[in-house]
Amino acid sequence: MKYDIVCSTKNLSTEEWLKMRTIGIGGSDASIIAGCNPYCSIFELWQEKRGEIPVKEEESEVIHFGKVLEDVVRKEFIQRTGLMVRKKNSILRSKEYPFMIADLDGVVSEFDGTYSIFEAKTAIEFKNNDWKNGEIPKAYQLQVQHYLAVTGFQKAYIAVLVGGNKFYWTEIYRDEQLIKMLVSMESHFWHCVREGEEPDVDAIGEMLNNTITQLISGAITIIGTVIIMFYTNWLLAIITILFVPLMLKAGGTIAGKSRKFYS
């Protein structure tokens, strides 16, 4: 097992649960550290983790009904997929990266005996375009990859109810490159929390840019290799183009590319 169970969340009060969020970096913190969360700044998160300001949970009708409908989304996912989902009801901590914690909506029991992460979401009708074409908002992508890093699982499912009458569910595969970026950024941020140093936004941004550069460089290398293969042996190049994507998909390395299912 790649993680330890810190505590059960079954009997935690809201205040106790919020306090537990300060023991490490959670999935919803990932997008804040990456600078793509419009609702909280990295400096405010740093203050919360250090106990300089109280940890607050946003209160709104949208958030309230998101919690109320979580079980509805879970049950609908089970009915449509035939997969079993059980609540974890625990705060998990990564053994390899102890500053990374997770509070999962559920764990999916796959037909092959393995386990995956389950996340239930709700969204207003205005956000339908963010989901209907198989796209997943960036903040949720980072949240899921954070959870995959903590658990060691290879896959996650996100199910969402949009506008109260549209249901989508999506698979996300583990993305080692993105996880590497998250670990690097979160490690730097947690060092700042422990040492009382204000987070260096420029340093974190540089880590993000370096990761993007590596991804682009890798893509250019692949394209260059294919061009050379066409020049030297066009038949081999065609066979490679046809079969490599299938091998990558079978191996679960299509991370970052999700697939949406309708019913």
BELNORQUI-V83269 format. One record per backbone hydrogen bond with DSSP energy under -1.0 kcal/mol. NH is the residue of the N-H (numbers start at 1). CO is the residue of the C=O. E is the energy in kcal/mol with one decimal. If there is no record, write none. Layout:
BEGIN
NH;CO;E
NH;CO;E
END
This chain:
BEGIN
4;93;-2.9
6;91;-3.0
9;89;-2.2
17;13;-2.6
18;14;-2.5
19;15;-1.9
20;16;-1.9
22;19;-1.7
23;20;-1.5
25;99;-3.7
33;29;-2.3
34;30;-2.0
36;31;-2.7
45;41;-2.1
46;42;-2.2
47;43;-2.1
48;44;-2.1
49;45;-2.6
50;46;-1.6
51;48;-1.1
52;47;-2.3
64;60;-2.6
65;61;-2.6
66;62;-1.6
67;63;-1.7
68;64;-2.0
69;65;-2.4
73;69;-2.5
74;70;-2.2
75;71;-2.6
76;72;-2.2
77;73;-2.1
78;74;-2.2
79;75;-2.3
80;76;-2.3
81;77;-2.0
82;78;-2.4
86;107;-2.3
91;7;-2.4
92;102;-3.1
93;4;-2.7
94;100;-2.4
95;2;-2.5
100;97;-2.6
101;25;-2.8
102;92;-2.0
106;118;-1.0
107;86;-2.6
108;116;-3.0
109;84;-2.6
110;114;-2.8
113;110;-1.5
116;108;-2.0
117;155;-1.9
118;106;-2.4
119;157;-2.3
121;159;-2.8
123;161;-2.3
127;124;-2.0
128;125;-2.1
130;127;-1.5
131;128;-1.8
132;128;-2.7
134;131;-1.7
141;137;-1.8
142;138;-2.4
143;139;-2.0
144;140;-2.5
145;141;-2.3
146;142;-2.2
147;143;-2.0
148;144;-2.4
149;145;-1.9
150;146;-1.9
151;147;-2.6
152;148;-2.2
156;172;-2.4
157;117;-2.8
158;170;-2.5
159;119;-2.5
160;168;-2.9
161;121;-1.8
162;166;-3.5
163;123;-3.2
165;162;-1.6
166;162;-1.4
168;160;-2.3
169;261;-1.1
170;158;-2.5
171;259;-1.4
172;156;-2.7
174;154;-2.5
179;175;-2.6
180;176;-2.4
181;177;-1.8
182;178;-2.5
183;179;-3.0
184;180;-2.0
185;181;-2.5
186;182;-3.2
187;183;-2.4
188;184;-1.9
189;185;-2.4
190;186;-2.8
191;187;-2.0
192;188;-1.7
193;189;-1.9
194;190;-2.5
195;191;-2.4
196;192;-1.0
197;192;-1.4
201;199;-1.0
204;200;-2.0
205;201;-2.5
206;202;-2.1
207;203;-1.8
208;204;-2.0
209;205;-2.5
210;206;-2.5
211;207;-1.9
212;208;-2.1
213;209;-2.6
214;210;-2.2
215;211;-2.1
216;212;-2.4
217;213;-2.8
218;214;-2.4
219;215;-2.0
220;216;-2.5
221;217;-2.2
222;218;-2.0
223;219;-2.4
224;220;-2.7
225;221;-2.4
226;222;-2.2
227;223;-2.2
228;224;-2.2
229;225;-2.3
230;226;-2.2
231;227;-1.8
232;228;-2.2
233;229;-3.6
237;233;-1.9
238;234;-2.0
239;235;-2.2
240;236;-2.3
241;237;-2.5
242;238;-2.1
243;239;-2.3
244;240;-2.6
247;243;-2.1
248;244;-2.6
249;245;-2.3
250;246;-2.4
251;247;-1.8
252;249;-1.5
253;248;-2.6
257;254;-2.0
261;169;-2.3
END
